[in-house]
């Protein structure tokens, strides 16, 4: 292992691929880690959550190595790693989790209590999530490896499905979690806000859970066209500021059984400006009484680029009374990837979930990551997958 390179956040609107140190068996605070492994990164994806940081919409500091969607090969392992061997291919949940605390033992790995001194929950390459170095790189350290890592099948079978398997680290479990928490089941009518990769993953998850109809709303015509191409009902939000009317054109009623917010805090309204709570308020309006709303879209505690002082502190003007009056349920937070990734892997391997085609995966080199970020920021209807060693392209 030598010559590590990674995608580094330099400030709002700017990332650069730089030489970075090789990973060591050390925690962010310098403690020795014997329960970790070092991975040669096979694939690592650009996520909408990364884009929030790159836009300057978080308190991320310059110098952060980005990347929390990682698939790789074990090339070194610590003395306490028992269940994995050098050469194993693994999927890395974006959650850094110890496997030992109260929340991890209940499978709530998105809010591990020990891996982040400032709050519950850790992640790779993300602001305020414990300082763990990101995986948009050639090599990366993964702690608590026996607990965190999902061992993949033999190399030939894994590589045959690698475009799909790379989505197991975040967006597919995140979309699935949103659909599960929205109560999607056989015969459900479902509305997904946002036709980006997480929204499409949520829509695909709703479909495999048995939904009767899955609608996906967005302002972006390219993304809506792709949603239609892969079998979902597109809802063009430019056609009306009354979402219920648009839904009624498809299912003859203005309410759905389940709604999924895959947009998050940078939501925009019909005026073209930001309205951070607009999607949440729409979800309450169009979800039936006693229905549920899954919220995999990201909301932050601090947003320096917000449109008003309250939103800068993460305070949003929600019509919570409407949701209360309709006896609706809401579920938020980081997805506990380990709760779902093994089952979703089986769905991929047995051709039940062609997620790479659904999110329109595009393989690019690690060195082309800045161009990928720029295209994604402009609304490209694609999911960019970085290929650090050219193994996928080959």
For each residue, the residues with C-beta under 8 A, 3 or more apart:
1: 4 22 38 40 75 76 139
2: 22
3: 19 138
4: 1 19 20 21 22 23 137 138 139
5: 17 18 19 20 137 138 366 367 388
6: 17 18 20 65 66 67 133 134 136 137 138
7: 15 16 17 65 66 67 134 136 137 366 369 370 386
8: 15 16 17 18 20 63 64 65 66
9: 14 15 53 54 60 62 63 64 65 66
10: 14 15 16 62 63
11: 14 56 62
12: 54 55 56
13: 54 55 56
14: 9 10 11 54
15: 7 8 9 10 54 66 369 370 373
16: 7 8 10 370
17: 5 6 7 8 366 367 369 370
18: 5 6 8
19: 3 4 5
20: 4 5 6 8 65 133 137
21: 4 24
22: 1 2 4 139
23: 4 38 133 139 140 141
24: 21 141
25: 32 33 34 36 38 76 78 141
26: 30 31 32 33 141
27: 30 31 32 33 143
28: 130 131 132 133
29: 117 131
30: 26 27
31: 26 27
32: 25 26 27
33: 25 26 27 36 78 141 143
34: 25 78 79 80 81
35: 78 80 81 143 144 145 146
36: 25 33 77 78 81 141 142 143 144 145
37: 74 76 77 78 81 84 90 141 142 145 149
38: 1 23 25 74 75 76 77 139 140 141 142
39: 70 72 73 74 75 90 92 135 139 140 141 142
40: 1 72 73 75 138 139 389
41: 44 70 71 72 135 137 138 139 140 388 389
42: 71 72 73 89 162 166 388 389 391 392
43: 70 71 162 166 385 386 387 392
44: 41 67 69 70 71 135 136 137 166 366 385 386 388
45: 67 69 166 167 169 170 171 383 384 385 386
46: 50 51 69 136 369 372 373 376 383 384 385 386
47: 50 51 68 69 170 171 197
48: 51 52 196 197 198 264 298 376
49: 52 53 68 126 298
50: 46 47 53 54 66 67 68 125 126 136 373
51: 46 47 48 54 55 373 376 377
52: 48 49 55 57 58 264 265 266 298 300
53: 9 49 50 56 57 58 60 64 66 126 127
54: 9 12 13 14 15 50 51 66 373 377
55: 12 13 51 52 266 305 377
56: 11 12 13 53 304 305
57: 52 53 265 266 300 303 304 305 306
58: 52 53 127 128 300 302 303 304
59: 127 128 302 304
60: 9 53 64 126 127
61: 64 127
62: 9 10 11
63: 8 9 10
64: 8 9 53 60 61 125 127 134
65: 6 7 8 9 20 125 133 134 136 137
66: 6 7 8 9 15 50 53 54 125 134 136
67: 6 7 44 45 50 70 124 125 134 135 136 137 140 386
68: 47 49 50 94 123 124 125 126 134 135 169 170
69: 44 45 46 47 94 135 166 167 169 170 171
70: 39 41 43 44 67 91 92 94 124 135 140 142 169
71: 41 42 43 44 89 90 91 92 152 162 165 166 168 169
72: 39 40 41 42 89 90 92 135 140 142
73: 39 40 42 87 88 89 90
74: 37 38 39 77 84 85 86 87 88 89 90 145
75: 1 38 39 40 86 139
76: 1 25 37 38 86
77: 36 37 38 74 81 84 85 86 145
78: 25 33 34 35 36 37 81 145
79: 34
80: 34 35 146
81: 34 35 36 37 77 78 84 145 146
82: 146
83: 146 151
84: 37 74 77 81 88 90 145 146 149 151
85: 74 77 88
86: 74 75 76 77
87: 73 74
88: 73 74 84 85 151 152
89: 42 71 72 73 74 151 152 153 155 158
90: 37 39 71 72 73 74 84 142 149 150 151 152
91: 70 71 149 150 152 165 168 169 341 345
92: 39 70 71 72 124 135 142 148 149 169
93: 97 109 148 150 169 170 173 337 338 341
94: 68 69 70 123 124 169 170 337
95: 109 110 112 121 122 123 148 334 335 336 337 338
96: 112 115 116 122 123 124 129 130 132 143 144 148
97: 93 104 109 110 112 115 122 144 147 148 338
98: 101 104 112 113 114 115 144 147
99: 104 105 109 144 146 147 148
100: 104 105 114
101: 98 104 105 112 113 114
102: 105 106 113
103: 106 108 109 111 112 113 120
104: 97 98 99 100 101 107 108 109 112 113 147
105: 99 100 101 102
106: 102 103
107: 104 336 338 339
108: 103 104 111 336
109: 93 95 97 99 103 104 112 336 337 338 339
110: 95 97 121 333 334 335 336 337
111: 103 108 120 121 333 334
112: 95 96 97 98 101 103 104 109 115 116 120 121 122
113: 98 101 102 103 104 120
114: 98 100 101
115: 96 97 98 112 121 122 130 132 143 144
116: 96 112 119 120 121 122 128 129 130 131
117: 29 130
118: 128 130
119: 116 128
120: 103 111 112 113 116
121: 95 110 111 112 115 116 129 130 334
122: 95 96 97 112 115 116 129 130 132
123: 68 94 95 96 126 129 130 132 334
124: 67 68 70 92 94 96 129 132 133 134 135 140
125: 50 64 65 66 67 68 132 133 134 135 136
126: 49 50 53 60 68 123 129 134
127: 53 58 59 60 61 64
128: 58 59 116 118 119 301
129: 96 116 121 122 123 124 126 132
130: 28 96 115 116 117 118 121 122 123
131: 28 29 116
132: 28 96 115 122 123 124 125 129 141 143
133: 6 20 23 28 65 124 125 137 140 141
134: 6 7 64 65 66 67 68 124 125 126 137 140
135: 39 41 44 67 68 69 70 72 92 124 125 140
136: 6 7 44 46 50 65 66 67 125 366 369 386
137: 4 5 6 7 20 41 44 65 67 133 134 140 366 388
138: 3 4 5 6 40 41 366 388 389
139: 1 4 22 23 38 39 40 41 75
140: 23 38 39 41 67 70 72 124 133 134 135 137
141: 23 24 25 26 33 36 37 38 39 132 133
142: 36 37 38 39 70 72 90 92 145 148 149
143: 27 33 35 36 96 115 132 148
144: 35 36 96 97 98 99 115 147 148
145: 35 36 37 74 77 78 81 84 142 148 149
146: 35 80 81 82 83 84 99 149
147: 97 98 99 104 144 338
148: 92 93 95 96 97 99 142 143 144 145 338
149: 37 84 90 91 92 142 145 146
150: 90 91 93 168 338 341 342 345
151: 83 84 88 89 90
152: 71 88 89 90 91 158 165 345
153: 89 157 158 349
154: 157 158
155: 89 158 159
156: 159 160
157: 153 154 160 161 349
158: 89 152 153 154 155 161 162 165
159: 155 156 162 391
160: 156 157
161: 157 158 164 165 348 349
162: 42 43 71 158 159 165 166 392
163: 166 356 361 363 385 392
164: 161 167 348 353 354 355 356
165: 71 91 152 158 161 162 168 345 348
166: 42 43 44 45 69 71 162 163 169 356 361 385
167: 45 69 164 170 171 172 201 355 356 359 361 383
168: 71 91 150 165 172 173 337 341 344 345 348
169: 45 68 69 70 71 91 92 93 94 166 337
170: 45 47 68 69 93 94 167 173 174 335 337
171: 45 47 69 167 174 175 197 198 201 359 383
172: 167 168 175 176 201 204 205 344 353 355
173: 93 168 170 176 177 335 337 339 340 341 344
174: 170 171 177 178 198 201 202 296 335 337
175: 171 172 178 179 198 199 200 201 202 203 204 205 260 262 296
176: 172 173 179 180 201 202 205 340 344
177: 173 174 180 181 294 296 335 336 339 340
178: 174 175 181 182 198 202 205 260 261 262 294 295 296 335
179: 175 176 182 184 190 202 205 206 209 258 260 294
180: 176 177 183 184 205 209 294 340
181: 177 178 292 294 295 331
182: 178 179 190 206 258 259 260 292 293 294 331
183: 180 188 257 258 291 292 329
184: 179 180 188 190 205 206 209 210 211 257 258
185: 188 209 210 211
186: 209 210 211 212
187: 210 211 212
188: 183 184 185 206 209 210 211 212 256 257 258
189: 211 212 213 215 251 256 257 258
190: 179 182 184 203 206 211 213 214 215 256 257 258 259 260
191: 215 216 217 235 243 247 256 258 259 260 283 286 287
192: 195 199 202 203 206 214 215 216 217 232 259 260 262
193: 199 217 259 260 261 262 263 279 282 283 297
194: 198 199 216 217 218 261 262 263 279 297
195: 192 199 200 216 217 218 220 223 224 226 227 234 381
196: 48 199 200 218 223 262
197: 47 48 171 200 201 359 383
198: 48 171 174 175 178 194 201 202 262 296 297
199: 175 192 193 194 195 196 202 203 216 218 260 262 263
200: 175 195 196 197 203 204 216 226 227 230 232 358 359 360
201: 167 171 172 174 175 176 197 198 204 205 355 358 359
202: 174 175 176 178 179 192 198 199 205 206 260 262 294 296
203: 175 190 192 199 200 206 207 214 216 227 232 358
204: 172 175 200 201 207 208 230 353 355 358
205: 172 175 176 178 179 180 184 201 202 208 209
206: 179 182 184 188 190 192 202 203 209 211 214 258 260
207: 203 204 210 211 214 231 232
208: 204 205 347 352 353
209: 179 180 184 185 186 188 205 206
210: 184 185 186 187 188 207
211: 184 185 186 187 188 189 190 206 207 214 258
212: 186 187 188 189
213: 189 190 233 250 251
214: 190 192 203 206 207 211 232 233
215: 189 190 191 192 232 233 234 235 247 250 251 256
216: 191 192 194 195 199 200 203 224 227 232 233 234 235
217: 191 192 193 194 195 234 235 236 237 243 246
218: 194 195 196 199 223 224 227 234 235 236 237
219: 236 237 238 268
220: 195 223 224 379 381
221: 224 225 236
222: 225 226 379 380 381
223: 195 196 218 220 226 227 379 381
224: 195 216 218 220 221 227 228 234 235 236
225: 221 222 228 229 234 381
226: 195 200 222 223 229 230 360 381
227: 195 200 203 216 218 223 224 230 232 234
228: 224 225 231 232 233 234
229: 225 226
230: 200 204 226 227 357 358
231: 207 228
232: 192 200 203 207 214 215 216 227 228
233: 213 214 215 216 228 250
234: 195 215 216 217 218 224 225 227 228
235: 191 215 216 217 218 224 243 246 247 250
236: 217 218 219 221 224 239 246
237: 217 218 219 240 243 246 270
238: 219 270
239: 236 246
240: 237 243 245 246
241: 270
242: 245 246
243: 191 217 235 237 240 246 247 282 285 286
244: 247 248 254 255 285 286
245: 240 242 248 249 254
246: 217 235 236 237 239 240 242 243 249 250
247: 191 215 235 243 244 250 251 253 254 255 256 286
248: 244 245 251 252 253 254
249: 245 246
250: 213 215 233 235 246 247
251: 189 213 215 247 248 256
252: 248
253: 247 248
254: 244 245 247 248 286
255: 244 247 286 287 288 291
256: 188 189 190 191 215 247 251 259 286 287 288 291
257: 183 184 188 189 190 287 288 291
258: 179 182 183 184 188 189 190 191 206 211 287 291 292 293 294
259: 182 190 191 192 193 256 283 286 287 291 292 293 294
260: 175 178 179 182 190 191 192 193 199 202 206 293 294 295 296
261: 178 193 194 264 279 280 283 293 294 295 296 297
262: 175 178 192 193 194 196 198 199 202 296 297
263: 193 194 199 266 267 279 297
264: 48 52 261 267 279 297 298 299
265: 52 57 276 297 298 299 300 303 306 311 314 316
266: 52 55 57 263 274 276
267: 263 264 274 275 276 277 278 279
268: 219 272 273 274 275 278
269: 272 273 274 275 278
270: 237 238 241
271: 275
272: 268 269
273: 268 269 307
274: 266 267 268 269 306 307
275: 267 268 269 271 278 307
276: 265 266 267 303 306 307 311 316
277: 267 280 281 316 317 318
278: 267 268 269 275 281 282
279: 193 194 261 263 264 267 282 283 297
280: 261 277 283 284 293 295 316 318
281: 277 278 284 285 318 319 322
282: 193 243 278 279 285 286
283: 191 193 259 261 279 280 286 287 293 295
284: 280 281 287 293 318 319 322 323 326 328
285: 243 244 281 282 322
286: 191 243 244 247 254 255 256 259 282 283
287: 191 255 256 257 258 259 283 284 291 292 293 326 328
288: 255 256 257 291 326
289: 326 327 328
290: 326 327 328
291: 183 255 256 257 258 259 287 288 326 328 329
292: 181 182 183 258 259 287 328 329 330 331
293: 182 258 259 260 261 280 283 284 287 323 328 329 330 331
294: 177 178 179 180 181 182 202 258 259 260 261 331
295: 178 181 260 261 280 283 299 330 331 332
296: 174 175 177 178 198 202 260 261 262 335
297: 193 194 198 261 262 263 264 265 279
298: 48 49 52 264 265
299: 264 265 295 314 316 332
300: 52 57 58 265 303 314
301: 128 313 314
302: 58 59 312 313 314
303: 57 58 265 276 300 306 311 312 314
304: 56 57 58 59 312
305: 55 56 57
306: 57 265 274 276 303 309 311 312
307: 273 274 275 276 311
308: 311 312
309: 306 312 313
310: 313 315 316 317
311: 265 276 303 306 307 308 314 315 316
312: 302 303 304 306 308 309
313: 301 302 309 310
314: 265 299 300 301 302 303 311
315: 310 311
316: 265 276 277 280 299 310 311
317: 277 310
318: 277 280 281 284 323
319: 281 284 322 323
320: 323 324
321: 324 325
322: 281 284 285 319 325 326
323: 284 293 318 319 320 326 328 330
324: 320 321 327 328
325: 321 322
326: 284 287 288 289 290 291 322 323
327: 289 290 324
328: 284 287 289 290 291 292 293 323 324
329: 183 291 292 293
330: 292 293 295 323
331: 181 182 292 293 294 295
332: 295 299
333: 110 111
334: 95 110 111 121 123
335: 95 110 170 173 174 177 178 296 340
336: 95 107 108 109 110 177 339 340
337: 93 94 95 109 110 168 169 170 173 174 340 341
338: 93 95 97 107 109 147 148 150 341
339: 107 109 173 177 336
340: 173 176 177 180 335 336 337 343 344
341: 91 93 150 168 173 337 338 344 345
342: 150 345 346
343: 340 346 347
344: 168 172 173 176 340 341 347 348 353
345: 91 150 152 165 168 341 342 348 349
346: 342 343 349 350
347: 208 343 344 350 352 353
348: 161 164 165 168 344 345 351 352 353 355
349: 153 157 161 345 346
350: 346 347
351: 348 354
352: 208 347 348
353: 164 172 204 208 344 347 348
354: 164 351 357 358
355: 164 167 172 201 204 348 358 359
356: 163 164 166 167 359 361 383
357: 230 354 360 361
358: 200 201 203 204 230 354 355
359: 167 171 197 200 201 355 356 382 383
360: 200 226 357 381 382 383
361: 163 166 167 356 357 382 383 384 385
362: 382 383 384 385
363: 163 385 387 392 393
364: 368 369 371 372 384 385 386 387
365: 368 369 386 387 388 390 393
366: 5 7 17 44 136 137 138 369 386 387 388
367: 5 17
368: 364 365 371 372 386
369: 7 15 17 46 136 364 365 366 372 373 384 386
370: 7 15 16 17 373 374
371: 364 368 374 375
372: 46 364 368 369 375 376 384 386
373: 15 46 50 51 54 369 370 376 377 384
374: 370 371 377 378
375: 371 372 378 380 382 384
376: 46 48 51 372 373 379 380 382 384
377: 51 54 55 373 374
378: 374 375
379: 220 222 223 376
380: 222 375 376
381: 195 220 222 223 225 226 360
382: 359 360 361 362 375 376
383: 45 46 167 171 197 356 359 360 361 362
384: 45 46 361 362 364 369 372 373 375 376
385: 43 44 45 46 163 166 361 362 363 364 392
386: 7 43 44 45 46 67 136 364 365 366 368 369 372
387: 43 363 364 365 366 390 391 392 393
388: 5 41 42 44 137 138 365 366
389: 40 41 42 138
390: 365 387 393 394
391: 42 159 387 394
392: 42 43 162 163 363 385 387
393: 363 365 387 390
394: 390 391
